[in-house]
Amino acid sequence: MKLPYNPSDKNSVIEYAKKLKGKSLRQVCDQTILEHSYSGKGNFGQVLEKFYFGYEPNSTAEADFAQIGMELKSSPLKQLKNNEYRSKERLVLNIINYLNVVNQNFENSDFIKKNASILLIFYLHQASYDILDLVIKLVDEWSFPSTDLEIIKKDWETITQKIADGKAHELSEGDTFYLGACTKGANASSFRKQPFSEIPAKQRAYSFKQGYVNHIIASIANEPTEIYGKLISSVAIAKKQTIEEIVISKFQPFYGKTEEEILEKLNLNLNRKAKSFYANLTKSILGISLDKEIEEFEKAEITVKTVRLKENNLPKEDISFPTFKYEKLVTEDWENSDFKDILEHKFLFVFFQFEDTKLVLRKVKFWNMPYSDLLEVEKVWTKTKEIVGNGEIVKEIKTDKKGKKVRLTNFPSKKFNSISHVRPHATNASDTYPLPKKDKLTEQTEYTKHCFWLNNSYVKDEIYLKELTE
């Protein structure tokens, strides 16, 4: 079959691809497309490859357009109220071959051969639409900006080193900044051999984190970039230091100083009662204008948590996460759950400690949850899902000293697990989410909003004190 473009001419491929913009696959492909039998998560991409570009979907090590070294990738978009586009999910790249990658260096790796140049096709996700009717909104070639490439190289080396250490089964997306190692397979039981351990490791693929994909989209859509401030201003800096090293080096001069002393040194006048106080203080320490977002943090999806420690090093509070919706929780599996996804992000903890009534900056630490701890948290999540699914949230109703009725739940407490627990996170008891099943004891069809929490004792021992004792 003669192709309607020249596969050995990059401009011809891109020009042909751009004809897709504003169209659906049904509009641009002939009637044989109706006979497609592709199903599953990657079906849009498979149909695109076969019926528009005219080649059989494959999983070869070389790029899709091998003659010009360009890979084809399609990914869904969501549209914001201001009409800007954002990524619906991470962008999954090639499968990680654990046995081969340990013998490669970055410059000659399968990753670079496959992904140095990518033809990106973004379509607008519409839940009820047939894949043939999804409209393609953005089409363009993309290759790594030089500064990003240095960060991605370090990410690739971090992933490769973990495999070389016999820990492929412990890989987490929180290990790295822009380039992740996401699980990839028909289900959670897709496993592969790894070279330096007998433990089977889940199949994983390289992926660009969702925050990083958002920046690619903004670049292709020519959205304004002045809303961002950069920590890394040049390739030379990116080669010399990691994001982690840069951030810590900017915070270190303020260790041991009170909030007032930091504000005075930075010549800042911030409202210390404002919700944004610690976010603005962090930006100021990092040299970022208060009206800008930190580009590297956005790309890497870094979650900043400010923790206030009591004098005995125990955090004043447990650490909360977003509330979970009961109806969604019972439909999830752990591997694809919202909570696991949150815990696999990279965190920046900023620790302040009370000295009498004043707060002193002690240290900052990048952290992501270790594999063994994730296994423990899974028990909390599974128990919670089971309780909601069985309609057994309320254990008993007691009357307190003031004569008020109090509901005691079966949700996992701190006694159940040393890392995490579940408790309310709502404005009041009537701030609720609907239940998938009526609660057996109360017969209620909705319940006060709850969330998962990290125990303050875990934060003290495993995050704040850990590296001090290593």
C-alpha angles and dihedrals in degrees: 000000000000111000119228089230137041108257091199093055115073094200091052092052093047093045091051091047092052090061085074093067112116092007137099125229090250089059097050104036129070123251095273086078088076089067094060116131099189116133138168134056098317097045096113090056093046093051090046092053097047104036103032106028094030103229132112115258109253144167099224121151093240126076118275092248093043096176092062097028095240126141123210118224131172125191139173125254133203121209121228125218089259088056094249117135126238132182116265092206146353117292109248115213131178127335115262110243100210093193096052105034095068089064095052136080121216097257094056097031126130086241094061095040089054102038110028089105121025130187102212123203116184121191130189112255114230113178098213098039127108108244089243090063100049110118119235110227108172131032126172146125115259134190132175118283105234096247092048090049090062091052092046090049090056089047091052090049091050091053092045093048092053090053090047088052090058092252103114087125089060097053114133134180087235090067091078144038114228104355114059135188103227126184111260128185147086089285143344091280095067102118137173136195117258123208104234104035137048090221111105112236127215113256109259138184132203110256139178109238116247092249090054092049088053089060092049089051092048089050094050092044091048093235116171115274099194090094088077134076119200131226091191113050100175145025089245091061092045090053093049102042139026122231087252094054092047094051095046092047090055093050098043097078088060097051110123093020125120122238089255092052092049091050090048093048091049091043090235132155106197129163102246092199093056119107089232094055098104094039090053093044090053091050091049093050089050091050095247121139113249092237092057136074121232103255097205092048091050093049093047094041091232114181113213116210121185113206126194112208127205117228090268090059093251112132112249089232141021115253117256131207130199116296116264124229110236094215092052095043094061092052095053131088118215096250092058098031124129092234095053089048091054093048091050090061122096115256132203110209117200110196122204121177131205116243100182101309097335125092118226124196107241105174148311125238136187110221144169125183115269118240095248091053092049088058089055093048089050087067090057092048093047092049091049093049090049093051093050092043092052094047091240103126099124115063098179143336117235133183114234127215091274091054093252119139114242126194116220114202138208092229115129111273130195087273089060095053136014094215110039143012141177126241140142122299104178140115089245141336092280092057095100149161124215118260124232088220130024113260106253098218101041099024088222118153094204134038141199113278114266135183141188116263134196110233113247090228089058091050090051098047104031103032112021102033100026101091091039089065098038 
